[in-house]
Amino acid sequence: MWPRGDSRPESRQAAVIDVGSNSVRLVIYRLDGRAIWTVYNEKALAGLGRDLPSTGRLSPDGVEVALTAIRRFRALLDGWRAEDVTAAATAAVREAADGPAFLKRVREETGLNVRVLSGDEEARYAALGVIAGQPDAQGVVGDLGGSSLELVRLNGAIGGQDGATLPLGPFALGAPRPLDLDRTRRQIEAALTPQASRFAARHFHAVGGAWRNLALFQMELAGYPLHVAHQYEMSRADALAVSRLVARQSRASLERMQGLSKKRIETLPYSAVVLEALIEALGVERVIISAFGVREGLLLDAMDPDIRARDPLIEGCEALTAARGSTPELGGALEAWLTPAFEKLNPVFGARDPVLLAAACRLADLGVRLHPDHRADLAFEQVLRAPIAGMSHPERAFLASVAFSRHTSATTPPEAEAVSRVIGADRRQRARALGAAIRLGCDLSGRNPRLLEKSSLTIEGDRLILGSASGWDDMLLGEQTAKRAQTLASALKLKLELG
């Protein structure tokens, strides 16, 4: 049984100030057990590492922009109740001759002590960040910053191992000068070739704002309907195509392209050519975008081991519903009630089926406080784009479809064409059945977990059997219950048996 709502610790806030080679960022999070939510996010593109390759020092203009931003972040934090504040700096501050002087100014002007991460630490926290967002991730993580690229092989829940820091950030390669493709390719190959066999992998988890922007641009080119960067996957061919397109355009051409960040125009071609080289050198077949990285890795590393071991998807769904005043125990009770029936069905997501059932049950109360004429559509939209980690895009579309069917017998959800593009007919049919089953359980019990325990739902052969404890038939198996049960039986193509 997954942890129930009343076992989660109270929500708390934590903040991370990330002093990177290109951007300086403040992110304030709410932590609901294992679920990590961004509640405030602000950045300044300071370009601290812009001059590092030529001078060995931080950009003077970048230092002033960064200090102004950090002073503002300090003031913002005074208005938030963040219990934990972490400030960390990466490659530019680590490598610059005047890095210590910059940190001294930050301490004197803001009172913040900034921790400088080593290359190994940066790689490990990037890997932990990927795991924070996708616990079953396998392969290699690449975290591209302004001055460096960290590569690390994933090693389960502890993060990564065999990390390496390479001078392949855009500033280290020559940005903001216009990209000299041949020269840059030679630079990348010289640094990457000795590492290629060490980091060869089919799955490459891309961390960093530049690669997220590339992925969003590829979505635009492909007409992909679900604009959520986290866990968006690109095939080798698609990732190579978008990388080559961006790397070979002039600045003027890039500025005319819809979907590209104008603030990243001067560094994006460099980021694209690095990704292209990585795919070719490491034998990558899938590029998976992670919206989580070093910051979330720092948060995950600080969690208690028992909380860290929980599933972020289930915790996230539970927290999303709890914020709307749901019954905390209902999700776990529905999961226990539905499992005996649904474990008899052929899986549609393999080993992930029990996790998705548990997550869907935690969403049962999501729409109950919304207007009844619109709650099915609104619940669908909330789940489809909820900032919940731990689910792939097909799983996201599946859970949104379940949330829709939880509140209506209609078979066509909003954005039906988008759903059909992301999940096949078998998964859409299972989503309708699971939504109908959750609706049945909620209506039968009045969303009371104790009443739910007085009934059972099982599958025997070609029969769906809805039973009740002795003496409870009249109180549980009424007209509406029979109607809901028949809807479920029809969705599963089974005969209904009451008793």
N, C-alpha and C positions, 0 to 999 in steps of 0.2 A: 504494500500500500504506500502510495506517495504521501508526503507530509501534508497534513490538513491545515486549513487556514488558521486555526487557533494555536498551531505549533510554531508559526513563523514569529521571529522576533519583531519588535516594533520597528516601524520604518525609521530610518535615520538619513541624514544628509551628509555627503562628503564632497569635497572639492579638490580638483587637481589643476594646478597651473603648470602648463607645459611650455617650456622655453626652448623652442626648436630653432633650427638653422634658418628656416624661412618664416614661420609664423610663431606668434606668442599667443597662447590661448588659455582661457579660463573655462572650465566645465564644472558645473555644479550638478551633482547626481542625487537622486533618491535611491536608497538601497532598501528593497523589500525582500529580506532574506537573500536568495541567490539572484533575484531579479535586479537589474541595473537600469535605471531610467535617467535620461538626461533631462534636467529641468531648466537649465540655463547654459547657454553656450555663446561665447564671444571670442573673437580673435582679431589680431592685428598682424598684417603681413609686414613684419619689420625687416626681414632680409638680413638677419644678423650675420649669416655666413656668406654674404654676397662677395666680400673682399678677401675672404680667407685664403683662397688659392694663390692670390697675387701678393698679399701683404703679411699673411700669417696672423692677422688681427681681425677683430670684429669690425663690421661696417660702422663708422662713427654715426652716420645718420640712423642706421638700424639700432644702435645702442639707445639713442634718444627716443626713437619710436617705441622700442621695447620697454624702456623705463617708464615712459608715459602710460603705456598700456598696463604695466604691472601695478603702478600706483593706483590706477583706476580699479583694477581687479581687487586690490587690497580694500579700497573703499566699498566696493560692491559686497565683498565678503562680510564686512561689518553689518550689512543689512540682512544677511542670510544666517541661518542657524546651522552652519555646517559643523558637525562634531569633529571631523577630521579634515585637515587641509594639508595637501602634499604639493610641494613645488619641486619640479625636476627639470634639469637641462640636459640637452643631448649633444650631438657632435660638434656644433660650432663652438659652444662655450667650452666644451671639453678640450678642443684642439687649439683654440686661439691663445696666443701669448698673453693677451689682456683679458682672458676669461676670468681669472681670479679678481682682477680689479672691477670688472663688471658685476660680479657676484657681491663684492664688498659694497658697491653703490646700491644694489638692490636691498641688501640687508640694512644699510643705514637709512635709506629713504622709505622703506616699507616695513621693516621689521621681519621680513620673510627670509628664512634660511633655505636656499635653493640647493637641492641635492644634485650633484653632477653624476649622471649615469655613465658607467663604462660601456664600451662597445658590447661586451658580453652581456651586461645587465640590460642594455637596450634591446638586444636580440631576444633575451629570455622574456622580458616583459611584453614585447610584441607578440611572442608566441602565446603567452598567457592570455593576452587580450583576445587573440583569435579563439582560444579555448573558451574564454568567457562568453563569446557569442555563438560558438559552435563546438560543444564539448566532444563530439566524435570526430573532429577534424583530423585528417591525415595528410601527410605530405610535407611541404616546405613553406615557410613563411618568408615573405620579403617585405620589409618595412622601408619605404623610400622617403627619406627626408630631404631637406635642402642641400645638405653637404655629404650625406653618406647613405649607403644601402646596407641594412642589416639582413643577413640570411641566417635562418635557423631551421633545423629539422624538428618537426613536432615530435614530442615524446609523451603523449598522453596528458594526464591532468597536472603533471609537474611543470609543463611548459615546453621548453625546447632544449636541445642539446647540440653540441658541435656548431656553435654560432660563429659567424664571421662578420666583420665590418669592412666594407669596401668603399673606396672613394668614388662612388658613382652617383651621388646626388647631383642635381642640375648645376648647382654653383661650382662643385668640384670639376664638372665637365666643361664649364665655360659660360654658363648663363650669367648674366642676361644677354651676352652677345648672340647674334643669330647663329643658329645651329649649322655647323660644318659637319655634314652627315658622315663623310668618309673619315675625317679625323676623329670624330666622336666614337664611331664604331671601333676604330683601332684602340682607343683608350679603354673602351668597355671590354673588348675582347682580351686585352692585356691583363686586366684585373680579374676578369671572370673565368677565363680558360683554366687557370690552375685550380679553381674551385668547382668546376663543372661536375666532375664525377662524384665529388663529396656531397653535392646538393641535388643530384639528379632525382626527379620526382614527376609523377604523372599529374599530381594536383599541386597547384601553386596558389597560396593564399596571399592576396595583394593587399597591403596595408598602406595607407597614406592618401591624402586628399587629391593628389594629382591622378593617381590610378582610379580613384572613385569617380573623378570627373571624366576620365576616359570611358569608364563603364557606362556612365549616364549618357554620354555622347553616342556610344554604340547602341544603347537602347533606342535613342532617337532615330538612328540610321535604320535599325531593324524594325521600327514600329512596335517595339515591345510594350505591352500594355500596362505592366506593373512597375511604376517608377519607384522602386525601393532598392537602394544600393546594396544593403547588407545581404550577403549570401547570394547575390546575383552571380550567375555562372556564365562564362563565355567559353565556347569551344576554342581549341587551338586556332582554327581557321579564322573565327570571328575576332579573336584577340589580336592575331597577327595583322588582319586587315585594318582594324581601327588604328593600331599602333603605327603601321606603315603610312596610313593616310595622314595622320596628324604630324608625324615626323617629317614628312616631305612637303608640307605646305609652307608658304611664306607667312610672315606675321599678318600681313594684310588679309590673306585668305582665311587664316584662322579667326581673325576678328569678325569676319562675315558669317562664320558658321554658328548656327543656332545650337545651343546646348553646351558650348564650351565656356568655362569661366574666364571672363576677360581679365581678371586679376592674375590668372596663371598663364597667360599667353606666352610670356617670355621664358617660362620653365617647362611648359607642357611638352614641346617637341622633344626635349631631352628626356623627360620621363617616359615618353612613348618609345623612344629608341632603346632605352634601358629594358623596358618590358619586352620588346621584340627580341633583343639579344638573349634575355633570360629564357624565354620560351624555346628558342632554338638551341641554346647551349645545354639546358637542363632536361630537354625532352618532355616539356610540359604538354599535357593533353587538355587540361581544364584549368582556367583561371577563375578563382573564386574570390569575390570582393568581400573584405571584412571591414565593416564600419567601426569595429573595435580594434584597439591597438594598445600602445604602451600605457595610456592613461587607465584604460579598463583593466589591463594586466596588473597595474599597481593596486587597484581596488581588489581584484580577485586574490592576489597574493596576501592581502591583509585580512581576508575573511577567515572565520573559524573553519576548521576542516570539515565539520559536519554540515555547515551551511554550503560550503564550496562544493560538496559532493552532490548536492541536489540538482535537479534538472531545471535550467533557466526558463525553458518554455512553460513547464507546468507552474513554476513559481510566478512567472510573468503573467500568465492567464489568471491565476488566482488573485494576484495583486490588482490587475486591471479591473476585475469584477468587484473585489473588496472595496475599491475606491467608490463604488456606487451603492454601498450599503447592503451587500448581499448577505445571505446566511453562510457563515464561514464553513460549516460542516457539510453543506449540500454537495459540493463538488466531489469530495471523497466518497460520500455515500452513494452518489450516482455511479461513480466508477466501480465500486464494489458490486452494485446491483446489475450493471450492464456487462461486466466482464464475463460471467459464465455463458452468456449468449454470444457475445461478439468474438470470444476466443475460439468459437466453433467455425467461424467464417474464414474463408481463404484470405490471407493478408493482402492488402493492396499497397502497403508501404514496407513490407517485410518486417524486420524486427522493430520498426518504428511504430507499428500499429498500436501497441499498448500505451506508448507515450502520447500519441495523438488522441487516443480515447480519453486518457487522463486529463490532457489539456482541454479538450472539448467540454468535458464535464465541468471543469472549473469556470467555463464561460457561460454556464447555463443561466445564470441570473443577470447577464450583462445588459439585456434589453428590457428588463421588467419594469423599469421606472420611466421608460420612454412611451410616447403616444402609441396606443395599440395599432393605429392605422399605418404606422411607419416603422415600428420597432424592428421588424425583420430586415428591412433595407438598411436601417441605421446600424444594427448589430453587425451586419455583413461588412459595411464600410469601415467600422471601427476595427474589426479584426484584420481585414485585408491590409490595412496600412498601420497597424499598431506597432509602436517601437519596441517590440518584444523580440528578444534574442532566442536563438536555439531552434529556429525553423527555416527550412529551405523555402524557396518560392512556391513549389508545388504544395508543400505542407501549409503554407500561408493561405493559398487559395482553397485548399481542402477545409481548413478550420473556419474560414469565412463562410463557406458554403454550409457547413454544419450549423453555424450560428444563425444563418438565414432560415434553414429548415427547422430549427428549434422553435421558431415563432410562427411558421406558416406551412400550410400544405401545398403552396404553390411550388412549381418545379423549376421556375426560371428566375435565378437570382439577378440582382443588378450586375451590370458588366458581364453578362453571360458569355459574350464572345471572348473576353479576356480570360475568364475562368477556363473556357474550353481550350484555349491555347496553352494554358499552363498545366492543366490536369486532364487526363483521358476520361473516357466514358465510365470505366469501372470505378474510378475514384470519385467521380461526380455522383454516381449511384450510391456508393457507400456513404458519402457525405449526407445525402438525403436520408438514408436509413438511420445513420447515427443521430442526425438532428431530430428525426421523428421519434427515436427511442428516448432521447433526452426530454423531449416534449411530453411523451407518455409518462415517464417517471415523475416529472414535475407536476403534471396534472393529477396523476393518480394519488400522489402524496400531499398535494398542496404545498410542495417544496419543503416538506417536513421530513428531515432525515430519519426520524424515529418511526414515522408511518411507513416510509419506504422499506424498512426492514421487515414489515409484516407481509411483504409480497415477494415474488420471485419472477425472473424472466429467464427462460432457457430455450434452447433449440434441441429438438430430438428429431433426427431425420429430416422430413419435409415439413415439420410442425414447429410453429412458434408458440410456446406455452407460457401464458401469463397466469400465475397462480397466486393464492393468498393463504395466509395462515388460517388455521381453524377458527371459525367464528367471525372472520373479517370479510367474508365475501361481499355482503351487502354494503359495507362501508367503503370498500375499495373498488369493486368492479361495477361501477355505475355505467350509465349510458355514454357519457363523454369518454370514460376510460376505454370502453369497448370500441368507440370510434377511433380513438388515437391508436389503439392496439392494431386495428385493422389497417390503418394507414401504414404502420410499421411493417406488418406482415406482407402487405402488397409491395412495399419497397424492397423487401428481402425475397420476394417471390416464394413465400411460404404460406401454409395453411395456418389459420389462427385457432388456438384452443384455449378457452377460458376455464379456469377452475382451480 
